[in-house]
Amino acid sequence: MNILTELWQQRWLFLTFVRREVTSRYSGTIAGGLWALGQPVLLLMIYGFVFRKVFKVGFPELGEHSFVAFVACALWPWMAFQEGVQRATHAVVGNSGLVKKVHFPHELLVFASIGATFFIHFVGFMVVICALAIAGEPFRFSGLPVVLMGWLALLLLASAIALVTASFQVFLKDIDHMLGPALMIMFYVTPILYPTTQVPESVRWIVAFNPLVHLLEPIRAGLMHGNLAAFGQLSLFIIGGAGAVFAAVLLFRRLSDYFEDFI
């Protein structure tokens, strides 16, 4: 409880770090924050062209929905998770001067990087979903409670992972080199570009161990079909994710005593 109290007391510092994260990414750029929306949109257009026009892929599971909408429902949450973990992994090393000179809970740097990334991509997600709905995509906004819960569970998972990778990055510089390929593999074993039903039965049990499957699929089902069946499952993920974040903070704090010696 002391950790939670301390973090709450430092909430103003957390908000300052989040504001700095958001503004520093786009200050001096021509397009500003539009690139945060433009990059996923460009990827979405490429995937739509390659899979629909070149390979002519069609999934009966899509029903009345387009392939673009199918991918969009999972692509933005994935981009938030991927970019959040990668950016937050460098949160301590990238702010070495601040860590050495100022005494504050260093995990705030990780939380701020994750929070800023998820905020940016969530805004982009809502913009694209609304644009697709206006264009005629039959989304079911009654499923928004599950969508929001899925995003929250994803945020907690990314935070727990980033706290570990950010602390290890201080001592092991290879963490960054291993993280990129690991996330690329995870992208292709996560049902973002294909339905889970297309995975062969013989290996489907392996995919079931991927936690992102159980977070992205409910988001997609909530938007495309208004399915609220995953409400209980996501509640458990949120509780477990909060516990994982707390454990990761304890590990982070144990290692943070040695940060100044290795940065």
PANUMAR-397254 format. One record per residue: x negated, y, z negated of N, C-alpha, C, O in turn; residue in three letters. Coordinates in steps of 0.2 Angstrom, whole numbers, padded with zeros to 4 digits. Atoms other than C-alpha are relative to their C-alpha. Layout:
<sites>
{site {X,Y,Z},{X,Y,Z},{X,Y,Z},{X,Y,Z},"ala"}
...
</sites>
This chain:
<sites>
{site {-0004,-0006,0000},{0000,0000,0000},{-0004,0006,0000},{-0002,0011,0003},"met"}
{site {0005,-0006,0000},{-0015,0012,-0003},{-0002,0002,0007},{-0002,0008,0009},"asn"}
{site {0001,-0001,-0007},{-0019,0010,0015},{0005,0004,0004},{0004,0009,0007},"ile"}
{site {-0005,-0003,-0003},{-0002,0015,0021},{0001,0007,-0003},{0003,0011,0001},"leu"}
{site {-0001,-0007,0003},{-0001,0030,0009},{-0006,0004,0003},{-0004,0010,0004},"thr"}
{site {0005,-0004,-0003},{-0018,0036,0015},{0001,0002,0007},{0000,0008,0009},"glu"}
{site {-0002,-0001,-0007},{-0013,0034,0033},{0005,0005,0001},{0005,0010,0005},"leu"}
{site {-0006,-0004,0000},{0003,0043,0030},{-0002,0007,-0002},{0000,0012,0001},"trp"}
{site {0002,-0007,0002},{-0006,0058,0021},{-0004,0003,0006},{-0005,0009,0006},"gln"}
{site {0004,-0002,-0006},{-0017,0059,0037},{0003,0001,0006},{0000,0001,0012},"gln"}
{site {-0004,0000,-0006},{-0003,0060,0049},{-0001,0006,0004},{-0001,0005,0010},"arg"}
{site {0001,-0007,-0004},{-0007,0078,0054},{-0007,-0001,0004},{-0007,0001,0010},"trp"}
{site {0007,0001,-0004},{-0025,0072,0059},{0002,-0005,0006},{-0001,-0004,0011},"leu"}
{site {-0002,0005,-0005},{-0017,0057,0069},{0003,0004,0006},{0001,0003,0011},"phe"}
{site {-0003,-0003,-0005},{-0006,0069,0078},{-0005,0005,0004},{-0004,0006,0010},"leu"}
{site {0005,-0004,-0003},{-0021,0081,0082},{-0004,-0004,0005},{-0005,-0002,0010},"thr"}
{site {0003,0005,-0004},{-0030,0066,0089},{0004,-0002,0006},{0001,-0002,0012},"phe"}
{site {-0004,0002,-0006},{-0016,0061,0100},{0001,0006,0005},{0000,0005,0011},"val"}
{site {0000,-0006,-0004},{-0014,0079,0106},{-0006,0001,0004},{-0006,0002,0010},"arg"}
{site {0006,-0001,-0003},{-0032,0079,0110},{-0001,-0005,0006},{-0004,-0004,0011},"arg"}
{site {0000,0006,-0005},{-0031,0062,0119},{0004,0002,0006},{0001,0001,0012},"glu"}
{site {-0004,-0002,-0005},{-0017,0068,0130},{-0003,0006,0004},{-0003,0005,0011},"val"}
{site {0002,-0006,-0004},{-0024,0085,0135},{-0007,-0001,0003},{-0008,0001,0009},"thr"}
{site {0007,0001,-0002},{-0042,0079,0137},{0000,-0004,0007},{-0004,-0004,0011},"ser"}
{site {0000,0005,-0006},{-0037,0066,0150},{0002,0004,0007},{0000,0002,0012},"arg"}
{site {-0002,-0004,-0006},{-0029,0079,0162},{-0002,0007,0001},{0000,0010,0006},"tyr"}
{site {0002,-0007,0000},{-0037,0095,0158},{-0005,0001,0006},{-0010,-0003,0006},"ser"}
{site {0005,-0001,-0006},{-0046,0102,0174},{0002,-0004,0006},{-0002,-0003,0011},"gly"}
{site {-0002,0004,-0005},{-0037,0090,0185},{0005,0003,0004},{0009,0007,0002},"thr"}
{site {-0005,-0004,-0004},{-0027,0096,0200},{0007,-0003,-0001},{0012,0001,-0002},"ile"}
{site {-0006,0003,0001},{-0013,0084,0198},{0003,-0001,-0007},{0009,-0002,-0009},"ala"}
{site {-0002,0000,0007},{-0013,0084,0179},{0003,-0007,-0002},{0000,-0012,0001},"gly"}
{site {-0003,0006,0002},{-0002,0071,0171},{0004,-0004,0005},{0006,-0010,0004},"gly"}
{site {-0004,0004,-0005},{0006,0066,0187},{-0004,-0006,0002},{-0001,-0011,0005},"leu"}
{site {0003,0006,-0002},{-0008,0054,0190},{0001,-0006,-0004},{0001,-0012,-0002},"trp"}
{site {-0003,0005,0004},{-0002,0044,0175},{0006,-0004,0003},{0007,-0010,0002},"ala"}
{site {-0006,0003,-0004},{0014,0041,0185},{-0002,-0002,0007},{0000,-0008,0009},"leu"}
{site {0001,0002,-0007},{0006,0040,0202},{-0004,-0006,0001},{-0003,-0010,0005},"gly"}
{site {0003,0006,-0001},{-0006,0026,0199},{0004,-0006,-0001},{0004,-0010,0004},"gln"}
{site {-0004,0006,0000},{0007,0013,0193},{0005,0000,0006},{0006,-0005,0009},"pro"}
{site {-0005,0000,-0006},{0019,0019,0207},{-0004,-0002,0007},{-0001,-0006,0011},"val"}
{site {0004,0002,-0006},{0005,0017,0220},{-0001,-0008,0000},{-0001,-0011,0005},"leu"}
{site {0000,0007,0001},{0002,-0001,0213},{0006,-0003,0002},{0006,-0009,0005},"leu"}
{site {-0006,0003,-0001},{0020,-0004,0214},{0002,0000,0007},{0004,-0005,0010},"leu"}
{site {-0001,0000,-0007},{0021,0001,0232},{-0004,-0005,0004},{-0002,-0008,0008},"met"}
{site {0004,0005,-0003},{0006,-0010,0236},{0003,-0007,-0001},{0003,-0011,0004},"ile"}
{site {-0002,0006,0001},{0013,-0025,0228},{0007,-0001,0004},{0008,-0007,0006},"tyr"}
{site {-0006,0001,-0004},{0030,-0022,0236},{-0001,-0002,0007},{0002,-0006,0010},"gly"}
{site {0002,0001,-0007},{0022,-0021,0253},{-0003,-0007,0001},{-0001,-0010,0006},"phe"}
{site {0003,0006,-0001},{0011,-0036,0251},{0004,-0006,-0001},{0004,-0011,0003},"val"}
{site {-0004,0006,0002},{0023,-0048,0243},{0006,0000,0005},{0009,-0006,0006},"phe"}
{site {-0007,0000,-0004},{0039,-0042,0253},{-0001,0000,0007},{0002,-0004,0011},"arg"}
{site {0001,-0001,-0007},{0032,-0037,0270},{-0005,-0005,0003},{-0004,-0008,0008},"lys"}
{site {0006,0004,-0003},{0016,-0047,0272},{0002,-0008,-0001},{0002,-0012,0003},"val"}
{site {-0002,0007,0001},{0020,-0064,0263},{0007,-0001,0000},{0009,-0007,-0001},"phe"}
{site {-0008,0001,0000},{0039,-0061,0263},{0002,-0005,-0005},{0006,-0010,-0004},"lys"}
{site {-0001,0004,0006},{0040,-0068,0246},{0008,0002,-0003},{0009,0008,-0003},"val"}
{site {-0007,-0001,0003},{0058,-0070,0239},{0002,-0005,-0006},{0000,-0011,-0005},"gly"}
{site {-0002,0004,0006},{0064,-0076,0222},{0007,0000,-0001},{0010,0005,-0001},"phe"}
{site {-0007,0000,0001},{0082,-0082,0220},{0002,0003,-0007},{0007,0005,-0008},"pro"}
{site {-0001,-0003,0006},{0080,-0076,0202},{0002,0007,0000},{0004,0010,-0005},"glu"}
{site {-0001,-0007,0000},{0081,-0058,0207},{0007,0002,0001},{0009,0007,-0001},"leu"}
{site {-0007,-0001,-0001},{0099,-0059,0212},{0001,0006,0004},{-0001,0007,0009},"gly"}
{site {-0001,-0007,-0003},{0105,-0041,0216},{-0005,0005,0000},{-0005,0010,0002},"glu"}
{site {0006,-0005,0001},{0089,-0033,0211},{-0005,-0001,0005},{-0006,-0006,0008},"his"}
{site {0005,0000,-0004},{0075,-0028,0222},{-0007,-0003,-0003},{-0007,-0003,-0009},"ser"}
{site {0006,0002,0003},{0057,-0035,0220},{-0004,0006,-0003},{-0007,0005,-0008},"phe"}
{site {0003,-0005,0003},{0051,-0018,0217},{0003,0002,-0007},{-0001,0003,-0012},"val"}
{site {-0003,-0001,0007},{0063,-0016,0202},{-0002,-0006,-0005},{-0004,-0004,-0011},"ala"}
{site {0002,0005,0004},{0058,-0033,0196},{-0007,0001,-0003},{-0008,0000,-0009},"phe"}
{site {0006,-0001,0002},{0040,-0029,0196},{-0001,0007,-0005},{-0005,0006,-0010},"val"}
{site {0000,-0006,0004},{0043,-0011,0189},{0001,-0001,-0008},{-0002,0002,-0012},"ala"}
{site {-0002,0001,0007},{0051,-0018,0173},{-0006,-0002,-0004},{-0006,-0001,-0010},"cys"}
{site {0006,0003,0004},{0035,-0027,0168},{-0007,0004,0001},{-0011,0003,-0003},"ala"}
{site {0007,-0003,-0001},{0021,-0017,0176},{-0001,0006,-0004},{-0007,0006,-0007},"leu"}
{site {0001,-0006,0004},{0023,-0001,0166},{-0002,-0002,-0007},{-0007,0000,-0010},"trp"}
{site {0002,0002,0007},{0023,-0010,0149},{-0007,-0003,0000},{-0011,-0003,-0004},"pro"}
{site {0006,0003,0000},{0008,-0020,0155},{-0006,0005,0001},{-0011,0005,-0002},"trp"}
{site {0005,-0005,-0001},{-0002,-0005,0161},{-0001,0004,-0007},{-0007,0006,-0008},"met"}
{site {0001,-0003,0006},{0001,0003,0144},{-0004,-0004,-0005},{-0008,-0002,-0008},"ala"}
{site {0003,0004,0004},{-0005,-0012,0135},{-0008,-0001,0002},{-0012,0000,-0002},"phe"}
{site {0007,0000,-0003},{-0021,-0014,0147},{-0004,0006,-0002},{-0009,0006,-0004},"gln"}
{site {0004,-0006,0000},{-0026,0004,0147},{-0001,0002,-0008},{-0006,0004,-0010},"glu"}
{site {0000,-0002,0007},{-0022,0006,0128},{-0006,-0004,-0003},{-0010,-0001,-0007},"gly"}
{site {0005,0004,0003},{-0033,-0008,0123},{-0007,0002,0003},{-0012,0002,-0001},"val"}
{site {0006,-0002,-0003},{-0047,-0003,0135},{-0003,0007,-0003},{-0008,0007,-0005},"gln"}
{site {0002,-0007,0002},{-0047,0015,0130},{-0002,0000,-0008},{-0007,0003,-0010},"arg"}
{site {0000,0001,0007},{-0045,0011,0111},{-0007,-0003,-0002},{-0009,-0002,-0007},"ala"}
{site {0006,0004,0001},{-0060,-0001,0112},{-0006,0005,-0001},{-0011,0004,-0004},"thr"}
{site {0005,-0005,0000},{-0071,0015,0115},{0001,0005,-0005},{-0003,0010,-0005},"his"}
{site {-0002,-0006,0004},{-0063,0026,0102},{-0005,0001,-0005},{-0006,0007,-0006},"ala"}
{site {0005,-0001,0005},{-0076,0024,0089},{-0007,0002,0003},{-0009,0007,0001},"val"}
{site {0006,-0002,-0003},{-0091,0024,0100},{0000,0006,0004},{-0005,0010,0004},"val"}
{site {0000,-0006,-0004},{-0085,0038,0111},{0001,0006,-0005},{0000,0012,-0002},"gly"}
{site {-0001,-0006,0005},{-0082,0049,0095},{-0006,-0001,-0005},{-0004,0001,-0011},"asn"}
{site {0006,0002,0005},{-0099,0044,0087},{-0002,0007,-0004},{-0003,0006,-0010},"ser"}
{site {0002,-0006,0003},{-0103,0062,0083},{0005,0002,-0006},{0003,0004,-0011},"gly"}
{site {-0005,-0001,0005},{-0086,0064,0074},{-0001,-0005,-0006},{0000,-0003,-0012},"leu"}
{site {0000,0005,0005},{-0088,0048,0065},{-0006,0001,-0005},{-0006,0000,-0011},"val"}
{site {0006,-0001,0004},{-0106,0053,0058},{0001,0006,-0004},{-0002,0006,-0010},"lys"}
{site {0000,-0006,0003},{-0101,0070,0053},{0006,0001,-0005},{0005,0005,-0010},"lys"}
{site {-0006,-0001,0003},{-0084,0069,0046},{0003,-0006,-0004},{0003,-0011,0000},"val"}
{site {-0003,0006,0003},{-0076,0058,0033},{0008,0000,0001},{0011,0004,-0001},"his"}
{site {-0007,0001,-0001},{-0059,0052,0038},{0001,-0008,0002},{-0003,-0011,0003},"phe"}
{site {-0001,0007,-0002},{-0050,0035,0041},{-0002,-0001,0008},{0002,0001,0012},"pro"}
{site {0002,0000,-0007},{-0059,0030,0057},{0005,-0004,0005},{0005,-0003,0011},"his"}
{site {-0005,0003,-0003},{-0045,0019,0062},{0005,0004,0004},{0009,0003,0008},"glu"}
{site {-0004,-0005,-0003},{-0035,0035,0066},{-0002,0001,0008},{0002,0002,0012},"leu"}
{site {0003,-0001,-0007},{-0046,0036,0082},{0003,-0005,0005},{0005,-0004,0010},"leu"}
{site {-0002,0006,-0004},{-0040,0019,0088},{0008,0001,0001},{0010,0000,0006},"val"}
{site {-0008,-0001,-0001},{-0021,0023,0084},{0001,0005,0004},{0006,0005,0008},"phe"}
{site {-0002,-0005,-0004},{-0022,0039,0092},{-0001,-0001,0008},{0003,0001,0012},"ala"}
{site {0001,0002,-0007},{-0029,0032,0108},{0005,-0005,0003},{0008,-0004,0009},"ser"}
{site {-0006,0005,-0001},{-0016,0018,0108},{0006,0004,0001},{0010,0003,0006},"ile"}
{site {-0006,-0004,0000},{-0002,0030,0104},{0000,0005,0006},{0006,0005,0009},"gly"}
{site {0000,-0005,-0006},{-0007,0043,0118},{0002,-0004,0006},{0005,-0002,0010},"ala"}
{site {-0001,0004,-0006},{-0008,0029,0131},{0007,-0002,0001},{0010,-0002,0006},"thr"}
{site {-0007,0003,0000},{0009,0021,0126},{0005,0006,0002},{0010,0005,0005},"phe"}
{site {-0004,-0005,-0001},{0017,0038,0126},{0000,0002,0007},{0006,0003,0010},"phe"}
{site {0000,-0002,-0007},{0011,0043,0143},{0003,-0005,0005},{0007,-0004,0009},"ile"}
{site {-0003,0005,-0004},{0016,0026,0151},{0007,-0001,-0001},{0011,-0003,0003},"his"}
{site {-0008,0001,0002},{0033,0025,0142},{0004,0006,0004},{0009,0004,0006},"phe"}
{site {-0003,-0005,-0003},{0037,0042,0149},{0001,-0002,0008},{0006,-0001,0011},"val"}
{site {0000,0002,-0007},{0032,0036,0167},{0005,-0006,0001},{0008,-0006,0006},"gly"}
{site {-0005,0006,-0001},{0042,0020,0164},{0007,0002,0000},{0011,0000,0005},"phe"}
{site {-0007,-0002,0000},{0058,0029,0160},{0001,0004,0006},{0007,0004,0009},"met"}
{site {0000,-0004,-0006},{0055,0041,0175},{0002,-0004,0006},{0006,-0003,0010},"val"}
{site {0000,0004,-0006},{0053,0027,0187},{0007,-0004,-0001},{0010,-0005,0005},"val"}
{site {-0006,0003,0001},{0068,0017,0180},{0006,0004,0001},{0010,0002,0005},"ile"}
{site {-0005,-0005,-0002},{0079,0032,0181},{0001,0001,0007},{0006,0001,0010},"cys"}
{site {0000,-0001,-0007},{0074,0035,0198},{0002,-0006,0004},{0006,-0005,0009},"ala"}
{site {-0003,0006,-0004},{0077,0017,0204},{0007,0000,-0001},{0011,-0003,0003},"leu"}
{site {-0007,0000,0002},{0094,0018,0195},{0004,0005,0005},{0009,0003,0007},"ala"}
{site {-0004,-0005,-0005},{0099,0034,0205},{0000,-0003,0007},{0004,-0001,0011},"ile"}
{site {0000,0003,-0007},{0093,0025,0221},{0004,-0006,0001},{0005,-0008,0007},"ala"}
{site {-0005,0006,0000},{0106,0011,0217},{-0002,-0006,-0003},{0002,-0011,-0002},"gly"}
{site {0002,0006,0004},{0096,-0001,0207},{0005,-0002,-0006},{0006,0003,-0010},"glu"}
{site {-0006,0001,0005},{0110,-0010,0196},{-0003,-0002,-0007},{-0003,-0007,-0009},"pro"}
{site {0003,0002,0007},{0100,-0009,0179},{0006,0000,-0005},{0011,0003,-0004},"phe"}
{site {-0005,0001,0006},{0110,-0013,0163},{-0003,0004,-0006},{-0007,0001,-0010},"arg"}
{site {0003,-0004,0005},{0106,0001,0151},{0003,-0002,-0007},{0000,0001,-0012},"phe"}
{site {-0003,0002,0006},{0116,-0008,0138},{-0006,-0004,-0004},{-0006,-0006,-0010},"ser"}
{site {0005,0004,0002},{0100,-0018,0136},{-0006,0004,-0003},{-0011,0001,-0005},"gly"}
{site {0006,-0005,0003},{0089,-0003,0130},{-0002,-0002,-0007},{-0008,-0001,-0008},"leu"}
{site {0003,0002,0006},{0088,-0009,0112},{-0005,-0005,0000},{-0010,-0005,-0003},"pro"}
{site {0005,0005,-0001},{0079,-0024,0117},{-0006,0003,0004},{-0012,0001,0002},"val"}
{site {0006,-0003,-0003},{0068,-0014,0129},{-0004,0004,-0005},{-0010,0003,-0005},"val"}
{site {0004,-0004,0005},{0063,-0002,0115},{-0004,-0005,-0005},{-0009,-0003,-0007},"leu"}
{site {0004,0005,0005},{0059,-0017,0103},{-0005,-0003,0004},{-0011,-0004,0000},"met"}
{site {0005,0003,-0004},{0049,-0025,0117},{-0006,0005,0000},{-0012,0003,-0001},"gly"}
{site {0005,-0005,0000},{0039,-0009,0119},{-0004,0001,-0007},{-0010,0001,-0007},"trp"}
{site {0003,-0001,0007},{0036,-0007,0100},{-0004,-0007,-0002},{-0009,-0006,-0005},"leu"}
{site {0003,0007,0002},{0031,-0026,0098},{-0007,0000,0004},{-0012,-0002,0002},"ala"}
{site {0006,0000,-0004},{0018,-0023,0113},{-0005,0005,-0003},{-0011,0004,-0003},"leu"}
{site {0004,-0005,0003},{0012,-0007,0104},{-0004,-0003,-0006},{-0010,-0002,-0007},"leu"}
{site {0004,0003,0006},{0008,-0017,0088},{-0005,-0005,0002},{-0010,-0005,-0001},"leu"}
{site {0005,0005,-0003},{0000,-0031,0098},{-0007,0004,0002},{-0012,0002,0001},"leu"}
{site {0005,-0003,-0003},{-0011,-0019,0107},{-0004,0004,-0005},{-0011,0004,-0005},"ala"}
{site {0004,-0003,0006},{-0016,-0010,0091},{-0004,-0005,-0004},{-0010,-0003,-0006},"ser"}
{site {0004,0005,0004},{-0021,-0025,0082},{-0006,-0003,0004},{-0011,-0003,0001},"ala"}
{site {0006,0002,-0005},{-0032,-0031,0097},{-0005,0006,0000},{-0011,0004,-0001},"ile"}
{site {0004,-0005,-0001},{-0039,-0014,0099},{-0004,0002,-0007},{-0010,0004,-0006},"ala"}
{site {0004,-0001,0007},{-0044,-0012,0080},{-0006,-0005,0000},{-0011,-0003,-0002},"leu"}
{site {0005,0005,0000},{-0054,-0028,0082},{-0005,0002,0005},{-0011,0002,0004},"val"}
{site {0005,-0001,-0006},{-0062,-0024,0099},{-0004,0006,-0001},{-0010,0007,0000},"thr"}
{site {0003,-0006,0001},{-0066,-0006,0094},{-0005,-0001,-0006},{-0011,0002,-0005},"ala"}
{site {0005,0001,0005},{-0075,-0012,0078},{-0006,-0004,0002},{-0011,-0003,0001},"ser"}
{site {0006,0004,-0003},{-0085,-0025,0087},{-0004,0003,0005},{-0010,0002,0006},"phe"}
{site {0003,-0004,-0005},{-0089,-0013,0101},{-0006,0003,-0003},{-0011,0005,0000},"gln"}
{site {0005,-0003,0003},{-0100,-0004,0089},{-0006,-0004,-0001},{-0012,-0002,0000},"val"}
{site {0006,0005,0002},{-0111,-0019,0085},{-0002,-0004,0007},{-0008,-0006,0008},"phe"}
{site {0001,0004,-0006},{-0109,-0029,0102},{0002,0004,0006},{0008,0004,0007},"leu"}
{site {-0002,-0004,-0006},{-0110,-0018,0117},{0003,-0004,0006},{0005,-0001,0011},"lys"}
{site {-0002,0004,-0005},{-0105,-0033,0128},{0008,-0001,0000},{0011,-0003,0004},"asp"}
{site {-0007,0001,0001},{-0087,-0032,0121},{0004,0003,0006},{0009,0000,0009},"ile"}
{site {-0003,-0003,-0006},{-0082,-0020,0135},{-0001,-0004,0007},{0004,-0004,0010},"asp"}
{site {0001,0004,-0006},{-0089,-0031,0149},{0004,-0006,0000},{0006,-0008,0005},"his"}
{site {-0004,0006,0000},{-0080,-0046,0143},{0008,0002,0000},{0012,-0002,0002},"met"}
{site {-0007,-0002,0000},{-0063,-0036,0140},{0003,0000,0007},{0009,-0002,0008},"leu"}
{site {-0003,-0001,-0006},{-0061,-0031,0158},{0002,-0007,0004},{0008,-0007,0006},"gly"}
{site {-0002,0006,-0004},{-0061,-0049,0166},{0005,-0004,-0004},{0009,-0007,-0001},"pro"}
{site {-0005,0004,0004},{-0051,-0056,0151},{0007,0003,0001},{0012,0000,0002},"ala"}
{site {-0007,-0003,-0001},{-0037,-0043,0154},{0002,-0001,0007},{0008,-0002,0009},"leu"}
{site {-0002,0001,-0007},{-0038,-0046,0173},{0003,-0007,0000},{0008,-0009,0004},"met"}
{site {-0003,0007,0000},{-0035,-0065,0170},{0007,0000,-0003},{0011,-0003,-0001},"ile"}
{site {-0007,0000,0003},{-0021,-0061,0158},{0005,0003,0004},{0011,0001,0004},"met"}
{site {-0005,-0003,-0005},{-0013,-0050,0171},{0004,-0006,0004},{0010,-0006,0005},"phe"}
{site {-0003,0005,-0005},{-0011,-0065,0183},{0003,-0006,-0003},{0007,-0010,0000},"tyr"}
{site {-0003,0006,0003},{-0006,-0078,0170},{0006,0003,-0004},{0010,-0001,-0008},"val"}
{site {-0006,-0003,0003},{0008,-0066,0164},{0005,0001,0006},{0003,0004,0011},"thr"}
{site {-0005,0000,-0005},{0024,-0066,0174},{0002,0008,0001},{0008,0010,-0001},"pro"}
{site {-0001,-0007,-0002},{0023,-0048,0181},{0002,0000,0007},{0007,0004,0009},"ile"}
{site {-0002,0000,-0007},{0023,-0052,0199},{0004,-0006,0002},{0006,-0007,0008},"leu"}
{site {-0004,0006,-0001},{0033,-0068,0198},{0004,-0002,-0006},{0002,0000,-0012},"tyr"}
{site {-0004,0003,0006},{0047,-0076,0187},{-0004,-0006,-0003},{-0008,-0009,0000},"pro"}
{site {0003,0006,0004},{0042,-0088,0174},{0002,-0007,0003},{-0001,-0012,0002},"thr"}
{site {-0003,0006,-0003},{0053,-0101,0183},{-0005,-0003,0005},{-0004,-0008,0007},"thr"}
{site {0004,0002,-0006},{0040,-0101,0197},{-0006,-0004,-0002},{-0010,-0006,0002},"gln"}
{site {0006,0004,0002},{0026,-0108,0186},{0002,-0007,0000},{0007,-0009,-0003},"val"}
{site {-0001,0008,0000},{0024,-0127,0188},{0001,-0002,-0007},{-0002,0000,-0012},"pro"}
{site {-0002,0003,0007},{0032,-0137,0174},{-0007,-0003,-0004},{-0007,-0002,-0010},"glu"}
{site {0006,0004,0003},{0015,-0146,0171},{-0005,0005,-0004},{-0008,0003,-0008},"ser"}
{site {0005,-0005,0003},{0006,-0129,0166},{0005,0005,-0004},{0002,0010,-0007},"val"}
{site {-0004,-0006,0003},{0021,-0119,0159},{-0001,0000,-0007},{0000,0005,-0010},"arg"}
{site {0002,-0001,0008},{0017,-0124,0141},{-0006,0004,-0001},{-0006,0007,-0007},"trp"}
{site {0006,-0005,0001},{0001,-0115,0143},{0002,0007,0000},{0000,0011,-0004},"ile"}
{site {-0002,-0007,-0001},{0009,-0099,0149},{0004,0002,-0006},{0004,0007,-0008},"val"}
{site {-0004,-0001,0006},{0021,-0101,0134},{-0005,0003,-0006},{-0002,0006,-0011},"ala"}
{site {0005,-0003,0005},{0005,-0097,0123},{-0002,0007,0001},{-0005,0010,-0004},"phe"}
{site {0002,-0007,-0002},{0003,-0080,0131},{0005,0004,-0004},{0011,0004,-0002},"asn"}
{site {-0005,-0004,0003},{0012,-0068,0119},{0003,0005,0004},{0009,0007,0003},"pro"}
{site {-0002,-0005,-0005},{0014,-0055,0133},{0007,-0003,0004},{0011,0001,0005},"leu"}
{site {-0005,0003,-0003},{0026,-0067,0141},{0007,0001,-0004},{0012,0002,-0001},"val"}
{site {-0006,-0001,0004},{0038,-0066,0126},{0002,0007,-0002},{0007,0008,-0005},"his"}
{site {-0001,-0007,0001},{0037,-0047,0126},{0002,0003,0006},{0007,0007,0006},"leu"}
{site {-0002,-0003,-0006},{0038,-0043,0144},{0007,-0003,0003},{0011,0001,0006},"leu"}
{site {-0006,0003,-0003},{0052,-0055,0149},{0006,0003,-0003},{0011,0004,0000},"glu"}
{site {-0006,-0003,0003},{0064,-0048,0136},{0001,0007,0003},{0007,0009,0004},"pro"}
{site {-0001,-0006,-0003},{0061,-0031,0143},{0003,0000,0007},{0008,0004,0008},"ile"}
{site {-0003,0001,-0006},{0065,-0036,0160},{0007,-0003,0000},{0011,0000,0004},"arg"}
{site {-0007,0002,0001},{0080,-0046,0155},{0005,0005,-0003},{0011,0005,-0001},"ala"}
{site {-0005,-0005,0003},{0087,-0032,0145},{0002,0005,0005},{0007,0007,0005},"gly"}
{site {-0001,-0005,-0006},{0085,-0020,0160},{0004,-0003,0005},{0009,0001,0008},"leu"}
{site {-0003,0003,-0006},{0090,-0031,0174},{0007,-0003,-0001},{0011,-0004,0003},"met"}
{site {-0006,0004,0002},{0104,-0041,0165},{0004,0002,-0006},{0009,-0001,-0008},"his"}
{site {-0003,-0002,0006},{0108,-0032,0149},{0000,-0005,-0005},{0004,-0005,-0010},"gly"}
{site {0001,0005,0004},{0102,-0047,0140},{-0002,0002,-0007},{-0008,0004,-0007},"asn"}
{site {0002,-0001,0007},{0101,-0045,0121},{-0002,-0006,-0004},{-0003,-0005,-0010},"leu"}
{site {0002,0006,0004},{0097,-0063,0116},{-0006,0000,-0003},{-0007,-0003,-0008},"ala"}
{site {0007,0000,0003},{0079,-0059,0112},{-0001,0005,-0006},{-0006,0006,-0008},"ala"}
{site {0000,-0005,0006},{0084,-0047,0098},{-0004,-0003,-0006},{-0008,0000,-0009},"phe"}
{site {0003,0003,0005},{0080,-0059,0085},{-0008,-0002,0001},{-0012,-0001,-0004},"gly"}
{site {0007,0002,-0002},{0064,-0065,0093},{-0005,0006,0000},{-0010,0005,-0003},"gln"}
{site {0004,-0006,0000},{0057,-0048,0095},{0000,0003,-0007},{-0005,0006,-0009},"leu"}
{site {0001,-0002,0007},{0061,-0044,0077},{-0005,-0003,-0003},{-0009,0000,-0007},"ser"}
{site {0005,0004,0003},{0050,-0058,0072},{-0007,0002,0002},{-0012,0003,-0001},"leu"}
{site {0007,-0002,-0003},{0036,-0052,0084},{-0002,0007,-0003},{-0008,0008,-0005},"phe"}
{site {0001,-0007,0003},{0038,-0034,0076},{-0003,-0001,-0007},{-0008,0002,-0009},"ile"}
{site {0002,0002,0007},{0036,-0041,0059},{-0007,-0003,0000},{-0011,-0001,-0004},"ile"}
{site {0006,0003,-0001},{0022,-0052,0064},{-0006,0005,0002},{-0011,0005,0000},"gly"}
{site {0004,-0005,-0003},{0014,-0038,0074},{-0003,0005,-0006},{-0008,0007,-0006},"gly"}
{site {0002,-0005,0005},{0014,-0026,0059},{-0004,-0003,-0005},{-0009,0000,-0007},"ala"}
{site {0005,0003,0005},{0006,-0039,0048},{-0007,-0001,0003},{-0012,0000,0000},"gly"}
{site {0006,0001,-0004},{-0007,-0042,0062},{-0004,0007,0000},{-0010,0007,-0001},"ala"}
{site {0003,-0007,0000},{-0011,-0023,0062},{-0003,0001,-0007},{-0008,0004,-0007},"val"}
{site {0002,-0001,0007},{-0012,-0022,0043},{-0007,-0004,-0001},{-0012,-0002,-0004},"phe"}
{site {0006,0004,0000},{-0025,-0037,0044},{-0006,0003,0004},{-0011,0003,0001},"ala"}
{site {0005,-0003,-0004},{-0034,-0029,0058},{-0003,0007,-0003},{-0009,0008,-0003},"ala"}
{site {0003,-0006,0003},{-0036,-0012,0048},{-0004,-0002,-0006},{-0009,0001,-0007},"val"}
{site {0004,0002,0006},{-0043,-0022,0033},{-0007,-0002,0003},{-0012,0000,0000},"leu"}
{site {0006,0002,-0003},{-0056,-0030,0045},{-0004,0006,0002},{-0010,0007,0001},"leu"}
{site {0003,-0006,-0002},{-0059,-0013,0053},{-0004,0004,-0005},{-0009,0007,-0005},"phe"}
{site {0003,-0004,0006},{-0062,-0004,0036},{-0006,-0004,-0003},{-0011,0000,-0005},"arg"}
{site {0006,0004,0002},{-0074,-0018,0031},{-0006,0001,0004},{-0012,0002,0001},"arg"}
{site {0006,-0001,-0005},{-0085,-0015,0046},{-0001,0007,0001},{-0007,0009,0002},"leu"}
{site {0001,-0008,-0002},{-0083,0004,0047},{-0005,0002,-0005},{-0008,0008,-0004},"ser"}
{site {0005,-0002,0004},{-0095,0005,0032},{-0007,0000,0003},{-0012,0003,0001},"asp"}
{site {0007,0000,-0003},{-0109,0001,0044},{0000,0003,0007},{-0005,0003,0010},"tyr"}
{site {-0001,-0003,-0006},{-0103,0011,0059},{-0006,0005,0001},{-0009,0005,0006},"phe"}
{site {0005,-0005,-0001},{-0115,0025,0056},{-0007,-0003,0001},{-0012,0001,0004},"glu"}
{site {0006,0003,-0001},{-0130,0013,0056},{-0001,-0002,0007},{-0007,-0003,0009},"asp"}
{site {0000,0003,-0006},{-0126,0006,0073},{0002,0005,0006},{0000,0003,0012},"phe"}
{site {-0002,-0004,-0005},{-0119,0020,0083},{-0006,0004,0003},{-0005,0008,0008},"ile"}
</sites>
